[in-house]
């Protein structure tokens, strides 16, 4: 188990440092204090979200919500809507999962803390008109909505304008009758957007982009994703992920696998996106601004039909990235350090990290 200090993300196309936990003062120039919540039930979670939101008891503070292991279902606790946060201050809003019973340490394993829409509501809706959003280390599943982002919706409404970070998430089995079944996230003009180390699988959208939409207002890094088995019933529609970059800002999709989705795995909403060391079943939409080492070969999942998206030992995605950056995957496992090569996708091979696994 790890302590509650969070390391900087490392991406070849993102050279600035960001730190999970800036809201508790460990980041450069970070605020001195934050209101910290440790929640273990759906009612406690929504109460914490309400206290952190506009008009809540702590809406003028940085707010950090830590989820213990367990399943948090929408329903009576959420007034039969999604888990909901809406803030207009410049303060941080952080929601982190995988914690022990006392919220002293996290496994970084998103399978431990599960937000569940119970096939009746959207799962999580987050709006910020100013302050940064950080979401990490939990699962959003079984969402049902008529809006974009049945699993996770971040900054969907007019007036939402902030930077956003999504890291180490599992977004699966969500459905919308609109577009963007799994997730919808965008950042404000000039604001940073990071979507990292996440599984986006089995989501669907009746009007296209079953996996979801990622729209950057400023610099962005979308890296080490596995996007698979996402679908749409829209004739000629794309079941995979839509990505749009901001003009004049770097936006990269790196080290990711987008395979086995309806029509196309990756749809580029404009030509402001570059691709680097990706495995894409089919690329659609605008041409990328540049691409480097983009392949289209079967990544050889262990058993995708049964939901196992680990990579076989013969997978071409193993060691395909030019550097092993030492991060964590979508099960909380660290990549093997001191390696000259890295794996692409959301699940890493950790062989020889501490000896024979």
Secondary structure, 3 states (H helix, E strand, C coil): CECCCCCECCECCECCCCECCHHHCCCCCCCCCCEEEEECCHHHHHHHHHHHCCCCCCCCCCEEEEEECEEEECCHHHCCCCEEEEECCCCCEEEEEEECCCCCCECCCCCCEEEECCCCCCCEEEEECCCCEEEECCEEECCEECCCCCCEEECCCCCCCCCEEEECCEEECCEECCCCCCEEEECCCCCCEEEEEEEEECCEECCCCCCEEEECCCCEEEEEEEEECCEECCCCCCCCEEEECCCCCCEEEECCEEECCCCCCEEECCCCCEEECCEECCEEECCCCEEECCECCCCCEEEHHHCEEEECCCCCCCCCECCCCCCECCCCCECCCCCCCECCCCCCCCCCCCCCC
